[in-house]
Amino acid sequence: MKYLALGAVAISVTLLGAHARAEVDDEDDAPSSKSKATKADTTKAEPSARPAASDDSVKADPEAKVTEEHDEATPPPAAAAELTPTPQRAPIYGKRGDWFMAPYGYARLDEIEDSTESFEDGIQPNLIQRAGTYRGDHRRNIATARDSRLGMFVGAPTYQGIRSSAQIELDFYGLVPTDARRHDSVVFGPLRIRLAFMKLETPIVDIIAGQYYDLFGWNGSFYPMTVAYLGVPAEIYHRNPQLRIEKHLHLGQLEVVAAVAAVRPGQRDSGLPEGQAGLKISYGGWAGAATPGFGRPALSPISLGVSALYRAFEVPVFRSEPGSASQKTFGYGVAAQALLPIIPIKTILDRGNSLTLTGEYSIGTGIADMYTFMDGGSRFPLLPNPSTVMPVTYAANVDPGLVTFDRNLDVKTINWQAFVAGLQYYLPIDKGRVWLAGIYSRAWSDNIKDLTPFPSWGGIFTKMEYFDANLGFDITPSVVLGLSFQSVKQTFGDVSPQTPNFDVIHSDMLGGGLGVAGTGGIAAHARNNRAQLSMSFFF
């Protein structure tokens, strides 16, 4: 009985398997004739309902062939993947096509050779190492791509007569940890905000809010042409968070721009924003080629700008325990800029034989940071320390170089004057693809030495002079190669001795006199020479 039962089960399984294979074979054979009939009927009834598919489309989308071979009793699935658009975030207002985004920037390489070990990538106004010291007698080589930049313009549709836009620009000069290796600081290059602002253009005034070029010095409008890093020594070059209001007046080809701005203060703890104001006049009927730094040239009209700033300072009194007592003072600055096309042109596409002069003069007090964070080496004096156990440092709440204390322990601002003159000439070679440029600049202070204790005179400079010479070639309209020689000299507060006679200092810490060694010599100075090759691709 057991064998009979097992045999019956085996026969049943065999019969079921054969029946299943027969059904599969029937399904494989059926679509060919049925599909032909279906397609024939569909073609006759709706000749234009579906265009004939090419071999390429069938190969590209095999599922389409399977869909066509289903019978009419099983409707094909909806072609959602073909008809449904890619999901997009709805615009804030208006149509998506009315908004625009425009990326820009450049990739840049700088190869630099310095005669001393004084500077990083740019010639910042820190102290030059003197001859006779290790860093003053040895060279430095720098290779970096950190000045490459990325930016984005964003514009919105006009709304009730108001045009709004924004701009964000970054480079790779972000803060580096103090314990970072040189390799890491150069190769990693943390991001830094250069510009991040919005602009509203109304029929009455324009408003700029965010981090933008300072109004003082009309930053961005009068930069000289150079392969060197901006700002060059003595040049007003600064960006700040601000709220600015501008009024543009157009009188034919004459444009007048008046502006005021509330700017991040030079000292945060002053409690007051910095005030800046400016006036700029341009005449479009006389224009020339002008390139800001190592950028791209633009057709720029003859222009004249004047500007001013006013800022407040409030610091603790000069005591080790000041309590809540403070002293207040104020800083100010005035600047004038000019752009003069000596040999004008009609179009920037043919700038051959164009010659343009740029110039800037500035004077002020408590404004050293506007010259690319210059401080002249000025530091606060040490607090009186009768016990002479250890030096007592003044707890400053302001950046160095803006204010200090005189011999009466009153807070004073440090004075600076500066000028920059630049010339750029585009040779009549292939519509100006080859160009020459040069700069001479100088900055000096008439009171930094008086406000510095005598023992620290060697750590300040009272004057700084700079010049450069540049040659450039546009390999393509987007790729530029530049060569530059730059030289900067600083005159220090101390002087070289006439004889190795070291008399006793018989004056107070700020004095000096006939008994001070070296008072009859010449002012000590140091110089750094730089050769630079730069290459940029603009997009």
DRENDRENDREN-186758 format. One record per residue (C-alpha): residue number from 0; residue in one letter; x, y, z. Coordinates in nm, 2 decimals, always signed. Layout:
<sites>
NUM, A, X, Y, Z
...
</sites>
This chain:
<sites>
0, M, +0.00, +0.00, +0.00
1, K, +0.28, +0.24, +0.08
2, Y, +0.44, +0.18, -0.26
3, L, +0.10, +0.23, -0.44
4, A, +0.06, +0.57, -0.25
5, L, +0.40, +0.69, -0.34
6, G, +0.35, +0.60, -0.71
7, A, +0.02, +0.79, -0.72
8, V, +0.19, +1.10, -0.58
9, A, +0.47, +1.08, -0.83
10, I, +0.22, +1.04, -1.12
11, S, +0.02, +1.34, -1.00
12, V, +0.33, +1.56, -0.98
13, T, +0.44, +1.46, -1.33
14, L, +0.10, +1.55, -1.47
15, L, +0.08, +1.88, -1.30
16, G, +0.43, +1.98, -1.43
17, A, +0.33, +1.89, -1.78
18, H, +0.01, +2.09, -1.76
19, A, +0.21, +2.40, -1.63
20, R, +0.46, +2.37, -1.92
21, A, +0.18, +2.35, -2.17
22, E, +0.02, +2.67, -2.04
23, V, +0.35, +2.86, -2.06
24, D, +0.40, +2.74, -2.42
25, D, +0.05, +2.86, -2.51
26, E, +0.12, +3.20, -2.37
27, D, +0.45, +3.22, -2.56
28, D, +0.28, +3.14, -2.89
29, A, -0.03, +3.35, -2.85
30, P, +0.10, +3.71, -2.86
31, S, +0.26, +3.69, -3.21
32, S, -0.07, +3.65, -3.40
33, K, -0.28, +3.83, -3.15
34, S, -0.04, +4.12, -3.13
35, K, -0.03, +4.15, -3.51
36, A, -0.40, +4.17, -3.53
37, T, -0.42, +4.42, -3.25
38, K, -0.15, +4.64, -3.40
39, A, -0.32, +4.62, -3.74
40, D, -0.66, +4.71, -3.60
41, T, -0.50, +5.00, -3.41
42, T, -0.32, +5.13, -3.71
43, K, -0.63, +5.13, -3.92
44, A, -0.85, +5.29, -3.66
45, E, -0.60, +5.55, -3.54
46, P, -0.33, +5.60, -3.80
47, S, -0.18, +5.91, -3.63
48, A, -0.23, +5.81, -3.27
49, R, +0.12, +5.67, -3.22
50, P, +0.42, +5.74, -3.45
51, A, +0.62, +5.45, -3.57
52, A, +0.91, +5.39, -3.33
53, S, +1.26, +5.37, -3.47
54, D, +1.50, +5.09, -3.41
55, D, +1.70, +5.33, -3.19
56, S, +1.41, +5.41, -2.97
57, V, +1.33, +5.04, -2.92
58, K, +1.68, +4.97, -2.83
59, A, +1.70, +5.26, -2.59
60, D, +1.37, +5.17, -2.42
61, P, +1.29, +4.79, -2.43
62, E, +1.00, +4.84, -2.20
63, A, +0.82, +5.03, -2.48
64, K, +0.82, +4.72, -2.70
65, V, +0.68, +4.51, -2.42
66, T, +0.40, +4.76, -2.37
67, E, +0.30, +4.75, -2.73
68, E, +0.28, +4.37, -2.73
69, H, +0.02, +4.36, -2.45
70, D, -0.34, +4.30, -2.57
71, E, -0.61, +4.56, -2.54
72, A, -0.77, +4.39, -2.25
73, T, -0.47, +4.49, -2.04
74, P, -0.42, +4.87, -2.08
75, P, -0.06, +4.99, -2.08
76, P, +0.06, +5.17, -1.76
77, A, +0.05, +5.54, -1.77
78, A, +0.38, +5.69, -1.90
79, A, +0.44, +5.89, -1.58
80, A, +0.81, +5.88, -1.61
81, E, +0.79, +6.04, -1.96
82, L, +0.53, +6.30, -1.90
83, T, +0.59, +6.41, -1.54
84, P, +0.85, +6.69, -1.52
85, T, +1.14, +6.68, -1.28
86, P, +1.03, +6.81, -0.94
87, Q, +1.15, +7.17, -0.88
88, R, +1.11, +7.40, -0.59
89, A, +0.86, +7.67, -0.67
90, P, +1.00, +8.02, -0.70
91, I, +0.94, +8.27, -0.43
92, Y, +0.73, +8.47, -0.68
93, G, +0.71, +8.51, -1.05
94, K, +0.81, +8.25, -1.30
95, R, +1.12, +8.03, -1.28
96, G, +1.25, +8.17, -1.61
97, D, +1.24, +8.52, -1.48
98, W, +1.50, +8.44, -1.22
99, F, +1.87, +8.41, -1.31
100, M, +2.18, +8.27, -1.15
101, A, +2.52, +8.34, -1.30
102, P, +2.83, +8.17, -1.15
103, Y, +3.17, +8.34, -1.20
104, G, +3.52, +8.34, -1.07
105, Y, +3.87, +8.23, -1.16
106, A, +4.14, +7.97, -1.09
107, R, +4.48, +8.12, -1.02
108, L, +4.83, +8.01, -0.96
109, D, +5.10, +8.24, -0.81
110, E, +5.47, +8.16, -0.80
111, I, +5.66, +8.41, -0.58
112, E, +6.02, +8.46, -0.49
113, D, +6.10, +8.71, -0.20
114, S, +6.44, +8.84, -0.10
115, T, +6.35, +8.81, +0.27
116, E, +6.13, +8.60, +0.49
117, S, +5.89, +8.88, +0.57
118, F, +5.56, +8.83, +0.39
119, E, +5.30, +8.57, +0.32
120, D, +5.12, +8.56, -0.02
121, G, +5.04, +8.93, -0.04
122, I, +5.27, +9.22, +0.07
123, Q, +5.09, +9.30, +0.38
124, P, +5.22, +9.60, +0.58
125, N, +5.38, +9.40, +0.86
126, L, +5.75, +9.47, +0.95
127, I, +6.01, +9.38, +0.69
128, Q, +6.29, +9.17, +0.84
129, R, +6.62, +9.36, +0.86
130, A, +6.95, +9.28, +0.70
131, G, +7.18, +9.11, +0.95
132, T, +6.90, +8.88, +1.08
133, Y, +6.84, +8.53, +0.97
134, R, +6.50, +8.61, +0.81
135, G, +6.63, +8.93, +0.66
136, D, +6.92, +8.75, +0.49
137, H, +6.74, +8.45, +0.35
138, R, +6.50, +8.41, +0.07
139, R, +6.14, +8.27, +0.06
140, N, +5.95, +8.09, -0.22
141, I, +5.58, +8.08, -0.22
142, A, +5.35, +7.87, -0.45
143, T, +4.98, +7.90, -0.39
144, A, +4.64, +7.88, -0.56
145, R, +4.45, +8.02, -0.26
146, D, +4.36, +8.35, -0.44
147, S, +4.13, +8.15, -0.67
148, R, +3.77, +8.27, -0.63
149, L, +3.41, +8.14, -0.67
150, G, +3.11, +8.37, -0.69
151, M, +2.74, +8.37, -0.77
152, F, +2.51, +8.64, -0.89
153, V, +2.14, +8.59, -0.83
154, G, +1.86, +8.81, -0.97
155, A, +1.49, +8.81, -0.90
156, P, +1.21, +8.94, -1.13
157, T, +1.11, +9.31, -1.09
158, Y, +0.84, +9.35, -0.83
159, Q, +0.64, +9.67, -0.81
160, G, +0.92, +9.86, -0.97
161, I, +1.19, +9.71, -0.73
162, R, +1.48, +9.51, -0.88
163, S, +1.65, +9.28, -0.62
164, S, +1.97, +9.08, -0.65
165, A, +2.24, +8.93, -0.44
166, Q, +2.60, +8.83, -0.48
167, I, +2.82, +8.59, -0.28
168, E, +3.20, +8.56, -0.34
169, L, +3.45, +8.33, -0.17
170, D, +3.82, +8.27, -0.18
171, F, +4.05, +8.04, +0.02
172, Y, +4.21, +8.27, +0.27
173, G, +4.00, +8.16, +0.57
174, L, +4.15, +8.15, +0.92
175, V, +4.40, +7.87, +0.97
176, P, +4.46, +7.72, +1.32
177, T, +4.77, +7.85, +1.48
178, D, +4.91, +7.50, +1.52
179, A, +4.85, +7.40, +1.15
180, R, +5.14, +7.29, +0.94
181, R, +5.25, +7.51, +0.65
182, H, +5.14, +7.23, +0.41
183, D, +4.79, +7.22, +0.56
184, S, +4.74, +7.60, +0.55
185, V, +4.84, +7.62, +0.18
186, V, +4.69, +7.30, +0.04
187, F, +4.36, +7.29, +0.23
188, G, +4.29, +7.66, +0.20
189, P, +3.98, +7.72, +0.42
190, L, +3.70, +7.93, +0.26
191, R, +3.66, +8.30, +0.34
192, I, +3.37, +8.53, +0.27
193, R, +3.47, +8.82, +0.05
194, L, +3.13, +8.95, -0.05
195, A, +2.79, +8.85, +0.07
196, F, +2.53, +9.12, +0.01
197, M, +2.19, +9.20, -0.14
198, K, +2.09, +9.50, -0.35
199, L, +1.76, +9.67, -0.40
200, E, +1.72, +9.91, -0.69
201, T, +1.42, +10.13, -0.65
202, P, +1.30, +10.43, -0.86
203, I, +1.42, +10.66, -0.57
204, V, +1.74, +10.51, -0.42
205, D, +1.94, +10.19, -0.42
206, I, +2.01, +9.99, -0.10
207, I, +2.30, +9.76, -0.03
208, A, +2.29, +9.54, +0.27
209, G, +2.56, +9.28, +0.37
210, Q, +2.94, +9.25, +0.33
211, Y, +3.05, +9.47, +0.05
212, Y, +3.34, +9.71, -0.05
213, D, +3.38, +10.00, +0.19
214, L, +3.24, +10.33, +0.07
215, F, +3.54, +10.50, +0.21
216, G, +3.79, +10.52, -0.08
217, W, +3.52, +10.41, -0.32
218, N, +3.66, +10.06, -0.31
219, G, +3.60, +9.87, -0.63
220, S, +3.59, +10.17, -0.86
221, F, +3.95, +10.30, -0.87
222, Y, +4.18, +10.00, -0.82
223, P, +4.51, +10.01, -1.01
224, M, +4.62, +9.74, -1.24
225, T, +4.89, +9.50, -1.11
226, V, +4.98, +9.13, -1.09
227, A, +5.05, +9.19, -0.72
228, Y, +4.78, +9.12, -0.46
229, L, +4.54, +9.40, -0.38
230, G, +4.56, +9.61, -0.18
231, V, +4.91, +9.72, -0.24
232, P, +5.09, +9.91, +0.04
233, A, +4.93, +10.25, +0.11
234, E, +4.61, +10.16, -0.08
235, I, +4.27, +10.18, +0.08
236, Y, +4.14, +9.83, +0.04
237, H, +3.87, +9.70, +0.27
238, R, +3.53, +9.52, +0.28
239, N, +3.28, +9.54, +0.57
240, P, +2.93, +9.45, +0.67
241, Q, +2.72, +9.76, +0.60
242, L, +2.39, +9.91, +0.52
243, R, +2.43, +10.16, +0.23
244, I, +2.20, +10.39, +0.05
245, E, +2.29, +10.53, -0.29
246, K, +2.13, +10.79, -0.52
247, H, +2.22, +10.78, -0.89
248, L, +2.15, +11.09, -1.10
249, H, +2.19, +11.07, -1.48
250, L, +2.24, +11.39, -1.67
251, G, +2.30, +11.28, -2.03
252, Q, +2.64, +11.11, -2.02
253, L, +2.72, +11.25, -1.68
254, E, +2.65, +11.03, -1.38
255, V, +2.65, +11.15, -1.02
256, V, +2.64, +10.90, -0.73
257, A, +2.59, +11.01, -0.37
258, A, +2.60, +10.75, -0.09
259, V, +2.59, +10.71, +0.29
260, A, +2.66, +10.39, +0.49
261, A, +2.64, +10.26, +0.84
262, V, +2.94, +10.02, +0.86
263, R, +3.08, +9.77, +1.11
264, P, +3.28, +9.99, +1.35
265, G, +3.66, +9.99, +1.37
266, Q, +3.61, +9.90, +1.74
267, R, +3.32, +9.67, +1.83
268, D, +3.31, +9.79, +2.19
269, S, +3.27, +10.15, +2.09
270, G, +2.90, +10.08, +2.08
271, L, +2.84, +10.29, +1.76
272, P, +2.85, +10.20, +1.39
273, E, +3.10, +10.37, +1.17
274, G, +2.96, +10.64, +0.94
275, Q, +3.09, +10.67, +0.58
276, A, +2.98, +10.90, +0.30
277, G, +3.09, +10.96, -0.06
278, L, +3.03, +11.14, -0.39
279, K, +3.14, +11.01, -0.73
280, I, +3.11, +11.18, -1.07
281, S, +3.16, +11.00, -1.40
282, Y, +3.14, +11.12, -1.76
283, G, +3.07, +10.84, -2.02
284, G, +3.18, +11.04, -2.32
285, W, +3.54, +10.99, -2.23
286, A, +3.63, +10.63, -2.14
287, G, +3.94, +10.40, -2.14
288, A, +4.04, +10.05, -2.05
289, A, +4.08, +9.99, -1.68
290, T, +4.17, +9.66, -1.51
291, P, +4.13, +9.62, -1.13
292, G, +4.44, +9.43, -1.01
293, F, +4.50, +9.11, -1.20
294, G, +4.14, +9.10, -1.33
295, R, +3.97, +9.16, -1.66
296, P, +3.96, +9.50, -1.83
297, A, +3.64, +9.70, -1.86
298, L, +3.55, +10.02, -2.04
299, S, +3.56, +10.28, -1.76
300, P, +3.46, +10.64, -1.79
301, I, +3.67, +10.93, -1.65
302, S, +3.57, +10.95, -1.29
303, L, +3.64, +11.14, -0.97
304, G, +3.54, +11.03, -0.62
305, V, +3.56, +11.18, -0.27
306, S, +3.47, +11.00, +0.05
307, A, +3.50, +11.03, +0.43
308, L, +3.45, +10.82, +0.74
309, Y, +3.39, +10.89, +1.11
310, R, +3.43, +10.64, +1.39
311, A, +3.43, +10.63, +1.77
312, F, +3.66, +10.46, +2.02
313, E, +3.61, +10.38, +2.38
314, V, +3.88, +10.20, +2.58
315, P, +3.94, +10.12, +2.94
316, V, +4.16, +10.37, +3.12
317, F, +4.53, +10.28, +3.13
318, R, +4.54, +10.10, +3.46
319, S, +4.58, +9.73, +3.55
320, E, +4.24, +9.74, +3.72
321, P, +4.03, +10.00, +3.53
322, G, +3.70, +9.91, +3.68
323, S, +3.43, +10.06, +3.47
324, A, +3.63, +10.38, +3.39
325, S, +3.69, +10.45, +3.02
326, Q, +3.83, +10.71, +2.78
327, K, +3.68, +10.81, +2.45
328, T, +3.81, +10.95, +2.13
329, F, +3.72, +10.97, +1.76
330, G, +3.88, +10.88, +1.43
331, Y, +3.82, +11.02, +1.08
332, G, +3.95, +10.99, +0.73
333, V, +3.91, +11.17, +0.40
334, A, +4.00, +11.02, +0.06
335, A, +4.00, +11.13, -0.31
336, Q, +4.03, +10.90, -0.61
337, A, +4.06, +10.96, -0.98
338, L, +4.05, +10.75, -1.30
339, L, +4.17, +10.93, -1.61
340, P, +4.18, +10.77, -1.95
341, I, +4.48, +10.96, -2.10
342, I, +4.43, +10.78, -2.44
343, P, +4.06, +10.69, -2.46
344, I, +3.90, +10.41, -2.66
345, K, +3.55, +10.34, -2.79
346, T, +3.52, +9.97, -2.72
347, I, +3.69, +9.73, -2.48
348, L, +3.71, +9.47, -2.76
349, D, +3.98, +9.69, -2.92
350, R, +4.18, +9.84, -2.64
351, G, +4.51, +9.87, -2.82
352, N, +4.71, +10.19, -2.74
353, S, +4.48, +10.26, -2.45
354, L, +4.65, +10.45, -2.16
355, T, +4.48, +10.50, -1.82
356, L, +4.59, +10.67, -1.50
357, T, +4.45, +10.59, -1.16
358, G, +4.53, +10.78, -0.84
359, E, +4.44, +10.80, -0.47
360, Y, +4.52, +11.02, -0.18
361, S, +4.40, +10.97, +0.18
362, I, +4.46, +11.12, +0.52
363, G, +4.31, +11.04, +0.85
364, T, +4.36, +10.93, +1.21
365, G, +4.26, +10.60, +1.37
366, I, +4.21, +10.44, +1.02
367, A, +4.52, +10.22, +0.98
368, D, +4.30, +9.91, +0.93
369, M, +4.16, +10.06, +0.60
370, Y, +4.51, +10.00, +0.45
371, T, +4.47, +9.62, +0.44
372, F, +4.49, +9.60, +0.82
373, M, +4.81, +9.81, +0.86
374, D, +4.92, +9.89, +1.21
375, G, +5.27, +10.03, +1.16
376, G, +5.39, +9.80, +1.44
377, S, +5.22, +10.01, +1.70
378, R, +5.14, +9.84, +2.03
379, F, +5.01, +9.96, +2.37
380, P, +5.28, +10.04, +2.62
381, L, +5.33, +9.82, +2.93
382, L, +5.15, +9.93, +3.24
383, P, +5.36, +10.08, +3.53
384, N, +5.49, +9.80, +3.74
385, P, +5.67, +9.92, +4.05
386, S, +5.72, +9.57, +4.19
387, T, +5.90, +9.47, +3.87
388, V, +5.80, +9.11, +3.93
389, M, +5.67, +9.06, +3.57
390, P, +5.54, +9.29, +3.30
391, V, +5.17, +9.39, +3.32
392, T, +4.99, +9.40, +2.99
393, Y, +4.71, +9.64, +2.92
394, A, +4.38, +9.46, +2.85
395, A, +4.29, +9.63, +2.52
396, N, +3.95, +9.59, +2.36
397, V, +4.05, +9.74, +2.02
398, D, +4.28, +9.62, +1.74
399, P, +4.64, +9.75, +1.75
400, G, +4.75, +10.04, +1.54
401, L, +4.43, +10.25, +1.57
402, V, +4.48, +10.41, +1.91
403, T, +4.74, +10.41, +2.19
404, F, +4.83, +10.62, +2.50
405, D, +5.06, +10.91, +2.52
406, R, +5.30, +11.00, +2.80
407, N, +5.01, +11.16, +3.00
408, L, +4.82, +10.83, +2.97
409, D, +4.55, +10.98, +2.75
410, V, +4.42, +10.78, +2.46
411, K, +4.52, +10.91, +2.12
412, T, +4.46, +10.80, +1.76
413, I, +4.75, +10.74, +1.52
414, N, +4.77, +10.96, +1.21
415, W, +4.84, +10.83, +0.85
416, Q, +4.87, +10.98, +0.51
417, A, +4.90, +10.79, +0.18
418, F, +4.89, +10.81, -0.19
419, V, +4.89, +10.56, -0.48
420, A, +4.95, +10.63, -0.85
421, G, +4.90, +10.36, -1.12
422, L, +4.95, +10.36, -1.49
423, Q, +4.83, +10.09, -1.73
424, Y, +4.90, +10.07, -2.11
425, Y, +4.76, +9.83, -2.36
426, L, +5.00, +9.78, -2.65
427, P, +4.86, +9.80, -3.00
428, I, +4.92, +9.43, -3.05
429, D, +4.62, +9.22, -3.15
430, K, +4.38, +9.47, -3.00
431, G, +4.56, +9.51, -2.67
432, R, +4.63, +9.15, -2.57
433, V, +4.97, +9.26, -2.43
434, W, +4.98, +9.52, -2.15
435, L, +5.22, +9.70, -1.92
436, A, +5.14, +9.85, -1.58
437, G, +5.32, +10.01, -1.29
438, I, +5.24, +10.15, -0.94
439, Y, +5.42, +10.39, -0.70
440, S, +5.27, +10.44, -0.35
441, R, +5.37, +10.57, -0.01
442, A, +5.23, +10.59, +0.34
443, W, +5.36, +10.78, +0.64
444, S, +5.27, +10.88, +0.99
445, D, +5.37, +11.19, +1.17
446, N, +5.29, +11.08, +1.53
447, I, +5.34, +10.71, +1.56
448, K, +5.69, +10.76, +1.68
449, D, +5.59, +11.02, +1.94
450, L, +5.33, +10.78, +2.08
451, T, +5.56, +10.49, +2.10
452, P, +5.79, +10.43, +2.40
453, F, +6.16, +10.47, +2.31
454, P, +6.25, +10.11, +2.37
455, S, +6.00, +10.01, +2.10
456, W, +6.11, +10.25, +1.82
457, G, +6.28, +9.96, +1.64
458, G, +5.94, +9.78, +1.62
459, I, +5.75, +10.05, +1.43
460, F, +5.78, +10.20, +1.08
461, T, +5.71, +10.57, +1.02
462, K, +5.71, +10.54, +0.64
463, M, +5.65, +10.28, +0.37
464, E, +5.73, +10.31, +0.00
465, Y, +5.63, +10.07, -0.27
466, F, +5.66, +10.03, -0.65
467, D, +5.60, +9.76, -0.90
468, A, +5.64, +9.69, -1.28
469, N, +5.41, +9.44, -1.46
470, L, +5.39, +9.27, -1.80
471, G, +5.09, +9.07, -1.90
472, F, +4.96, +8.87, -2.20
473, D, +4.62, +8.74, -2.27
474, I, +4.68, +8.39, -2.40
475, T, +4.30, +8.36, -2.47
476, P, +4.03, +8.60, -2.36
477, S, +3.99, +8.39, -2.05
478, V, +4.35, +8.28, -1.97
479, V, +4.60, +8.55, -1.86
480, L, +4.97, +8.53, -1.78
481, G, +5.14, +8.80, -1.58
482, L, +5.50, +8.88, -1.47
483, S, +5.57, +9.13, -1.19
484, F, +5.86, +9.29, -1.00
485, Q, +5.77, +9.45, -0.66
486, S, +5.98, +9.63, -0.41
487, V, +5.88, +9.77, -0.07
488, K, +6.09, +9.97, +0.18
489, Q, +6.01, +10.06, +0.54
490, T, +6.17, +10.33, +0.74
491, F, +6.18, +10.24, +1.11
492, G, +6.15, +10.45, +1.42
493, D, +6.50, +10.39, +1.54
494, V, +6.82, +10.52, +1.38
495, S, +7.16, +10.37, +1.31
496, P, +7.44, +10.48, +1.54
497, Q, +7.71, +10.71, +1.42
498, T, +7.96, +10.53, +1.64
499, P, +7.94, +10.23, +1.87
500, N, +7.90, +10.45, +2.17
501, F, +7.62, +10.34, +2.40
502, D, +7.56, +10.62, +2.65
503, V, +7.31, +10.60, +2.93
504, I, +6.95, +10.68, +2.84
505, H, +6.87, +10.98, +3.06
506, S, +6.51, +11.04, +2.95
507, D, +6.17, +10.89, +3.02
508, M, +6.03, +10.59, +2.83
509, L, +5.90, +10.81, +2.55
510, G, +6.19, +11.05, +2.53
511, G, +6.54, +11.03, +2.39
512, G, +6.80, +11.30, +2.35
513, L, +7.16, +11.37, +2.30
514, G, +7.26, +11.10, +2.54
515, V, +7.08, +10.83, +2.35
516, A, +7.30, +10.60, +2.14
517, G, +7.25, +10.66, +1.76
518, T, +7.04, +10.97, +1.77
519, G, +7.26, +11.14, +1.52
520, G, +7.26, +10.86, +1.27
521, I, +7.03, +10.79, +0.97
522, A, +6.69, +10.62, +1.01
523, A, +6.71, +10.24, +1.00
524, H, +6.53, +10.08, +0.71
525, A, +6.47, +9.75, +0.54
526, R, +6.36, +9.64, +0.19
527, N, +6.20, +9.33, +0.03
528, N, +6.21, +9.26, -0.34
529, R, +5.97, +9.02, -0.50
530, A, +5.94, +8.85, -0.84
531, Q, +5.60, +8.70, -0.92
532, L, +5.45, +8.49, -1.20
533, S, +5.08, +8.45, -1.20
534, M, +4.83, +8.28, -1.43
535, S, +4.45, +8.29, -1.42
536, F, +4.16, +8.13, -1.59
537, F, +3.85, +8.35, -1.57
538, F, +3.50, +8.21, -1.61
</sites>
